[in-house]
């Protein structure tokens, strides 16, 4: 009988580990790197799952910073005369579409 309990405990730990790995992948998809999210989810399952769910998406922050940089560079090119008004308006509209 003890073997059955031991086997169930091992299976339960394996399931918790697999869930922790999936939540680590979710954190990585949001732009948060590191193994710590896997281990937090493994040792503190409910708190770890809620933590990963509540993480803000860093990739959207990076995208907005890239768009701001692109708009500044575009303005500099337009002000220096490297771009015509039509080219400037078209490129600016393309960048603003991604927001």
C-alpha positions in Angstrom: 0.0 0.0 0.0 2.9 2.4 0.8 4.2 1.9 -2.7 0.9 3.1 -4.2 1.1 6.3 -2.0 4.7 6.8 -3.1 3.8 6.4 -6.7 0.9 8.8 -6.5 3.2 11.4 -4.8 5.8 11.0 -7.6 3.1 11.4 -10.2 1.7 14.5 -8.4 5.2 16.1 -8.2 5.7 15.4 -11.9 2.4 17.0 -12.8 3.3 20.1 -10.6 6.7 20.3 -12.4 5.1 20.1 -15.8 2.7 22.9 -14.9 5.5 25.0 -13.5 7.4 24.6 -16.8 4.3 25.7 -18.8 3.9 28.8 -16.5 7.6 29.6 -17.0 7.0 29.5 -20.8 4.0 31.9 -20.3 6.3 34.3 -18.3 8.9 34.1 -21.0 6.3 34.8 -23.7 5.4 38.0 -21.7 9.1 39.0 -21.8 10.1 37.9 -18.3 13.2 35.7 -18.4 14.6 33.4 -15.8 14.1 30.1 -14.1 12.7 31.6 -11.0 9.1 31.6 -12.3 9.3 27.8 -12.8 10.5 27.3 -9.2 8.0 29.7 -7.7 5.2 27.9 -9.5 6.6 24.5 -8.4 7.0 25.3 -4.7 4.1 27.7 -4.3 1.7 26.6 -6.9 -1.3 28.8 -6.4 0.7 31.9 -5.6 3.1 31.2 -8.5 0.3 30.7 -11.0 -1.4 34.0 -10.0 2.0 35.8 -10.1 2.7 34.7 -13.7 -0.9 35.5 -14.7 -0.5 39.0 -13.3 2.8 39.8 -14.9 2.6 42.7 -17.3 3.6 42.2 -20.9 7.1 43.6 -21.4 7.1 43.0 -25.1 4.4 45.6 -25.7 6.6 48.1 -23.8 9.6 47.3 -26.0 7.4 47.6 -29.1 6.2 51.1 -28.0 9.8 52.2 -27.3 10.8 51.0 -30.8 7.9 52.9 -32.4 8.9 56.0 -30.5 12.5 55.7 -31.6 11.4 55.1 -35.2 9.2 58.2 -35.2 12.0 60.3 -33.8 14.4 59.0 -36.5 11.7 59.6 -39.1 11.2 63.2 -37.9 15.0 63.8 -38.1 15.1 62.5 -41.7 12.2 64.6 -42.7 13.6 67.8 -41.1 17.0 67.2 -42.8 15.3 67.0 -46.2 16.1 63.3 -46.8 12.4 62.5 -47.1 9.7 64.2 -49.0 6.4 65.1 -47.3 4.6 62.3 -49.0 7.2 59.7 -48.0 7.2 61.1 -44.5 3.4 60.8 -44.2 3.3 57.3 -45.6 6.1 56.0 -43.3 4.6 57.7 -40.3 1.2 56.2 -41.0 2.8 52.7 -41.3 4.5 53.1 -37.9 1.3 54.4 -36.2 -0.7 51.5 -37.6 1.3 49.2 -35.3 0.3 51.0 -32.2 
